[in-house]
């Protein structure tokens, strides 16, 4: 087994996050990304009600809106050093949008300014 492989053959998945010009690489076990679908479905159910995004209420969130909102929760978790919540937020992002490479998280309170960058496939 390679250094990133877990006992049942799962591998770590990486999500790069940029916060105020600092780059962090979050390693999330693939097992969490793949096997937390029920929890992620609950998160989606909550998001189905819509959300305030900056000054605008968005009733129907698309995938990128959802990623930006969860990215904001990820930012809060990282600031509070709540690694369990941060890992689950990163796992949600990787599960729902596996082509994402990097999130440039907005720290000014304007969620819509969070940039999403995708891997070149």
Secondary structure, 3 states (H helix, E strand, C coil): CCCCECCCCCEEEEEEEEECCEEEEEEEEHHHHHHCHHHHHHHHHHHCCCEEECCEEECCCCHHHHHHHHHHHHHHHHHCCCHHHHHHHHHHHHHHCCCEEEEEECCCCCHHHCEEEECCC
